[in-house]
Every structure is written in C-alpha cells, then in structure tokens.
C-alpha cells in the first residue's frame, strides 16, 4: 500500500495563495499554554525553555545528562517542532531541597528562561494548548486570503494530523515515518524503539485523516449522522448521538460538541447505526492497515474531525502574511494553514 498524503480533501477548496513557510526559526513561533502555573514548591522542577532548531526529545536527554538523572526523570507535555522557535515546559523530577544551577547547561539553541518547583509531575498531553505566531513569505495570489481567514474563523478546519506526524521533508515529501510504516506492514522489524513508535503513530494518524477526508468527499463533514460519536469540547469524553434532533444540532453550532472519527485499534467502534456503517465501509478499504493496528493491541479511540482556532489575528503586507492563533493540545497549525495557502518549506531539511 502506498500511503500518500496529497489527496486529502479541503473544507473550502484548494487555496489559490502560495508562500514560503519556515524561512527561519523566527517565522514559526510556538508557545505552550499549560493551563496552570507551578506553585513554587514540590519535588518537581518545571523549566520554561526557549529552543531553536532542536527537537524536544533531544533537549530532554541533554537536561537529564546535565542533571545526572535518568531520562525517565525528565518529562514534557508535548513535543514541539524542531524547525521553529518554541517555548515550552520541561519537567525534572528532583526530590529534596537541593536545586540545580541551570546556568551551567550550555547547548546551542537552548535557553532556560525560568525554573520553578511544583508538586506534580509534568505529564504528556496535560496542557491547554499552544499559541502560534507564523510568518509566511513570498506570498502570491493572496487576493482571497482575508475572506478565507474570515471563513475558517467561523467554520473551523478539518482536524487533520499535520505533515510533522508523517515526517515529511524535502527528502521524503510523502513522509519518512510513513515509509517506515509501510516497511512495518510489509513484515520488516523496526528495532529502533523511537522510530517504531513514530511509524505506528504515523500509520494510525494517516487512517484518521482518511476518515476525515472521506466525510468531506461524501458531503457529510457538516452532517451529524445517526450514531455519530460526539466529543464534548475541551475534553476527551464523548457520547453516541442516538437521536439527531434540534437540541444536538444547536450544541454542534455552539461548538459545545464535535463529531469524531476513529483512532483505530482493537475492539468495536464506538459509533453506531449510520455512522458505524460509514466508518466500517471506509475501514474496509484498508484491511492491511487496520489489521496491523489491531495486532499492535492499540485501543479504539476517537478524535474530533473539526478544529477551531481561537484568538486568530493576521496582517497581510506586501508579500508577507503574519498570522497568530491558539489551538488545543494535539492539534496542528499546518492544518489551519492548509486551508489558506499552499506552502513550500524554507527549512534546510
């Protein structure tokens, strides 16, 4: 199976505007929004860091080595893009009153801006979201950009997993992680634990994007089907829409609940009736892929098919677009940009 990524449907249409993304790290700024502040005491040290051209896992390893702690003592709420300027919290489990002189840690591209104690571990996924400030250069055919931005502010965008999940680069335009996933489905053993994890994640995410794209293709992205699994906004909780009535549709319009699609794994789908029939039909086209995910003992989960950007603002001057917005945890800024502009990468990889 050839796992391509360039066929997924748009909510609006393929954009007319083009531009360059990530000419420099300063063109893609990410600030983590944890949703709470360290209290100043406890056995965990929270480090507020700025990193440039570094991936989060590499920084965690460097911090563990400097602090002379096992890697398991260092945690983070989420990985951030390597080719960007990012601000995020790193957690260090350091019981006792002795602090660490972080000024002695020297790593090109890393600055530790603040260190503060907290009474709980910094856990993966436990964050409110991220705020993005993105500059796109060499913009062409930008006439409809303001209208498109206004539209997605109201309608949201498909909640696709972005190119980072698939390891897309100039050398692997369809995604290096997807190439690993194809090898894995072909029976090859991926011994590197991190690469295997990325391949599995890319495979599952690719199938989710297929479900979202199929709803767009069949004209039911904006429709609540009988039996759809509905996610409560701001949580991972969901319920099944046994009856599609005015009350439910009103909650959808108010963004209180959002239709979901499967994150595939073993066990029955959580959808029912028409929604389950649709998802089963879609999954039937990818039995090799679903069998692989089930054999890995992943559980059936759900993810919202629609993504809303908040606090969205932009300026368009000459051939440069600067756009800023906040997204919930697990969402991809490139999925917002995808509805607005076709980008080429300015990064070196």
ABEGO torsion letter per residue (X at the ends): XBBBAAABBBAABBBABBBBBGABAAABBBBBBAGBBBAGBEABBBBBBBBBGBBAAAAAAAAAAAAGBBAAABBBABBBBABBBBBBBBBBBBBEABBBBAAABBBBGBBBABBBBBABBBBBGBBAEBBBBBBBBGBBGAAAAAAAAAAAAAAEBBBBBBAAAAGBBAABAAEAAAAAAAAAAAGBBBABAAAAAAAAAAAAAAAAAAAAAAAAAAGAAABBBBGBBBBBBGBABBBBBABBBAAAAAAAAAGABBBBBBBBBBEBBABBEAAAAAAAAAAAAAAAAAAAAAAAGBBBBBBBABBBBBGBBBBBBEABBBBBBBBBBGBBAAAAAAAABBBBBABAX
